[in-house]
Structures are given as C-alpha cells and as structure tokens.
Amino acid sequence: MLVIDPADTLAGVAGTASAITVTVTGVSVNTTTGVETLGKLYQGQLPSTVATLFTVPAGQAYVIKTLSVTNPTGSSVSGIQLFLSGTTGANSLVGPLTLAADNTLTFSDNGWSLINANGTAVTTGQTGATGPTGPTGPTGATGPIGLTGPTGPTGATGATGPTGATGATGPTGATGPMPTFQKASAYLITATNVGAGAFIEVPIDTVVYDPSSIVSTANHRITPTVAGYYQCTGIVATAGTNPLVACITKNGVSSPIYAYGTEAAAITGGGSISTVTSLISLNGSTDYVQLGCLNQGTTTAALAINPAFNLLTVLGPF
C-alpha cells in the first residue's frame, strides 16, 4: 500500500512518448470528513520528457492499491521511470528500466511484480543481504539554486530618528487655472404679450451679469461652455391676474418643456407671479436653456416690465 498526501505529485517519463500506459487505482480519502471513495485515480501515457501525471487535490489523500505500468506496443521501451513528490533521482519510485513488449509491471500490497506477454508472473527472488558500503564517489556538480523561501515576519519598527533640518523654501509655483464655475442672469425689458392659452419663449434681452459671456440676447438663451449640471431659475410675472406658469426649456420649444414652475400667485399691490427652478444637465457646447411662459387664462397677458421679473438665472456646473 502506498499513501500519497495532499498536493503530492506523481511524475513519469519513457524513452518513447505515449507508448507506456500508467493506471492507478485505490482510495481517495477526504482528509476533513474521512469519506473514502474507491476507484480509478489516474490513467494515461508517459511522455518522452519528465512531466507531472497528477497532483493530489488539496483536502484529499490517495491510498494506492495498484499501480500498473504497461507496454502494449510490439517492441521494448526503455527509459521508463516514475517519481513521487518531485522529479529528481531522490524522488524515484521505480526505474529507470526497460519494459519488454506486452509486459506489465504492477505494484500492489505484495510489492512489485512483472507479468510477461503470456500473462505469466515473473518471480522475483528474495532480496539478498546488503553488501558493504563502497568508496565515496567524487563530489557531484553543484545543483541549481532552490526556490526562494517565504518572506519572514516583519521586524519591529526601529526608534524614530531625529528631525532633520528644515529645507530651504522652494520657489513660488505658477498661478493655477481659474475656476470653471459659470453664472449668468438676464431679464425682459421689452413689452411682450402672451395670448390666451398660449406658450412663448420669453425673449430675455437685457443682461444682469454674464462674466463668462454665455448669454445671447439676440437668441434669448443661455448656453454654458462647461459641461455639468446647472441650477436654472426662472420668474415670470404680469400686472394682471392671468394664471401664468413659468417654464424652462432645453434646446428650444421643439423639445419637451424641461421643467414647469408654480401656478401664478398674487402679488401684493396687484399682479401675479410664477417661479421655476431645476437642476439641468448641459453638455458645455450645444445645449442651451430658455425661459418659457404658459398663459392658462382666457385673455391675453402682458408680461411685467421690471428687472426683478421675467428673469432667467443659471449657476454651475455642480
């Protein structure tokens, strides 16, 4: 019986690739639960260069019942060798040996046995007494450097050294770029009417402030030049009592109205007012916003001429 531990390997080689078949049967034992599974653990052909045939999975151990090395070809194959847990001579399980045509070498609880082409076991005599130790051979060549071992634990932190002298003050850096925050506000100063049940784009035509030059009084719109979200606020008012609703549109009246404001509320001293505010995403190039007014009344409404009303303000980006 041969036990192979988790992560151990069985490797092999033969003088002729794919000529020698290796078959391993036995028990796979779960090292955690102790559950045992009997069956074929491996079957395959030996390559012509040393290679791993199988690796025992983590959490498993293999108890080998039989290990057969078979030469099914019509001619002898030399250079046959199996290795356990490595591929050097020190790890040799059997070989190097030559296996005649149609012969099988089998390992079991009774040790190794050889079956010839006629199916007859070739009897092996008892092992003779160990002979005297021969003279020490010459020192072999230095082997390759082994794998680097795992990193050791981190040592204790040393004492903090004294504080070094303060270095000279470096040169003053270049002035950084100006912030990209934009703001603009414009209102309507020209007399404008809104028909009963009608919607208009309020033609804002007077700038309150516009440090980034993003207001167009010719097109009555505000077009930010930096992409982002902008806080857009609008106010519409009339001296009458028409129920106006302030609106904000994005990219013109052909697009759906982006935001509706409050229904008109009465102003002390007469008139009514509606406000709207919305956070709107603008692409910083072609997107623009405009102030809209919806007259829900049954008569024409005259928009109030006052810098405090009919006003559109944009702040951002956020």
BELSULTA-V660035 format. One record per residue. N is the residue number from 1. RES is the residue in one letter. SS is DSSP state (~ for helix, > for strand, _ for the rest). D_FIRST is the distance of its C-alpha to the first C-alpha in whole Angstrom. Layout:
# BELSULTA-V660035
N/RES/SS/D_FIRST
N/RES/SS/D_FIRST
This chain:
# BELSULTA-V660035
1/M/_/0
2/L/>/4
3/V/>/7
4/I/>/10
5/D/_/13
6/P/_/16
7/A/_/19
8/D/_/16
9/T/>/17
10/L/>/15
11/A/>/18
12/G/>/19
13/V/>/23
14/A/_/24
15/G/_/28
16/T/_/29
17/A/_/28
18/S/_/27
19/A/_/26
20/I/>/22
21/T/>/20
22/V/>/17
23/T/>/15
24/V/>/12
25/T/>/11
26/G/>/9
27/V/>/11
28/S/>/13
29/V/>/14
30/N/>/18
31/T/_/18
32/T/_/21
33/T/_/21
34/G/_/18
35/V/_/18
36/E/>/15
37/T/>/16
38/L/>/14
39/G/>/15
40/K/>/15
41/L/>/14
42/Y/>/16
43/Q/>/18
44/G/>/21
45/Q/>/23
46/L/_/22
47/P/_/26
48/S/_/28
49/T/_/27
50/V/_/24
51/A/>/24
52/T/>/21
53/L/>/19
54/F/>/18
55/T/>/18
56/V/_/16
57/P/_/19
58/A/_/21
59/G/_/20
60/Q/>/16
61/A/>/13
62/Y/>/10
63/V/>/7
64/I/>/6
65/K/>/6
66/T/>/8
67/L/>/10
68/S/>/13
69/V/>/16
70/T/>/19
71/N/>/23
72/P/_/25
73/T/_/28
74/G/_/31
75/S/_/31
76/S/_/28
77/V/>/27
78/S/>/26
79/G/>/25
80/I/>/21
81/Q/>/19
82/L/>/16
83/F/>/16
84/L/>/14
85/S/_/16
86/G/_/20
87/T/_/21
88/T/_/23
89/G/~/22
90/A/~/20
91/N/~/17
92/S/>/17
93/L/>/13
94/V/>/15
95/G/>/19
96/P/>/21
97/L/>/22
98/T/>/24
99/L/>/23
100/A/_/26
101/A/_/27
102/D/_/25
103/N/_/22
104/T/>/18
105/L/>/16
106/T/>/12
107/F/>/9
108/S/>/6
109/D/_/5
110/N/_/8
111/G/>/8
112/W/>/11
113/S/>/14
114/L/>/17
115/I/>/19
116/N/_/23
117/A/_/26
118/N/_/26
119/G/_/23
120/T/_/23
121/A/>/20
122/V/>/21
123/T/_/20
124/T/_/19
125/G/_/20
126/Q/_/19
127/T/_/19
128/G/_/23
129/A/_/24
130/T/_/24
131/G/_/27
132/P/_/30
133/T/_/30
134/G/_/32
135/P/_/34
136/T/_/34
137/G/_/34
138/P/_/36
139/T/_/36
140/G/_/34
141/A/_/36
142/T/_/35
143/G/_/32
144/P/_/33
145/I/_/34
146/G/_/31
147/L/_/32
148/T/_/34
149/G/_/33
150/P/_/34
151/T/_/37
152/G/_/38
153/P/_/40
154/T/_/44
155/G/_/46
156/A/_/49
157/T/_/52
158/G/_/55
159/A/_/58
160/T/_/61
161/G/_/63
162/P/_/67
163/T/_/68
164/G/_/69
165/A/_/73
166/T/_/74
167/G/_/74
168/A/_/77
169/T/_/78
170/G/_/77
171/P/_/80
172/T/_/81
173/G/_/78
174/A/_/80
175/T/_/81
176/G/_/79
177/P/_/79
178/M/_/82
179/P/_/80
180/T/_/80
181/F/_/81
182/Q/>/84
183/K/>/87
184/A/>/90
185/S/>/92
186/A/>/95
187/Y/>/98
188/L/_/100
189/I/_/104
190/T/_/105
191/A/_/107
192/T/_/104
193/N/>/105
194/V/>/102
195/G/_/103
196/A/_/103
197/G/_/99
198/A/_/98
199/F/>/95
200/I/>/96
201/E/>/94
202/V/_/96
203/P/_/98
204/I/_/97
205/D/_/100
206/T/>/100
207/V/>/97
208/V/>/97
209/Y/>/94
210/D/_/92
211/P/_/91
212/S/_/88
213/S/_/91
214/I/_/89
215/V/>/92
216/S/>/94
217/T/_/97
218/A/_/98
219/N/_/95
220/H/_/95
221/R/>/91
222/I/>/89
223/T/_/86
224/P/_/83
225/T/_/82
226/V/_/79
227/A/_/76
228/G/>/75
229/Y/>/76
230/Y/>/80
231/Q/>/82
232/C/>/84
233/T/>/87
234/G/>/91
235/I/>/94
236/V/>/96
237/A/>/100
238/T/>/103
239/A/_/106
240/G/_/107
241/T/_/105
242/N/_/102
243/P/_/99
244/L/>/97
245/V/>/93
246/A/>/92
247/C/>/89
248/I/>/87
249/T/>/86
250/K/>/84
251/N/_/85
252/G/_/88
253/V/_/89
254/S/_/87
255/S/_/84
256/P/_/84
257/I/>/85
258/Y/>/82
259/A/>/84
260/Y/>/86
261/G/>/88
262/T/>/90
263/E/>/93
264/A/_/96
265/A/>/97
266/A/>/101
267/I/_/102
268/T/_/105
269/G/_/108
270/G/_/107
271/G/_/105
272/S/>/101
273/I/>/98
274/S/>/94
275/T/>/91
276/V/>/88
277/T/>/85
278/S/>/81
279/L/>/79
280/I/>/78
281/S/>/76
282/L/>/78
283/N/_/77
284/G/_/79
285/S/_/81
286/T/_/82
287/D/_/81
288/Y/_/85
289/V/>/86
290/Q/>/89
291/L/>/91
292/G/>/92
293/C/>/95
294/L/>/95
295/N/>/98
296/Q/_/98
297/G/_/101
298/T/_/104
299/T/_/106
300/T/_/106
301/A/>/105
302/A/>/106
303/L/>/103
304/A/_/104
305/I/_/105
306/N/_/104
307/P/_/101
308/A/_/99
309/F/_/99
310/N/_/98
311/L/>/95
312/L/>/92
313/T/>/89
314/V/>/86
315/L/>/84
316/G/>/80
317/P/_/78
318/F/_/75
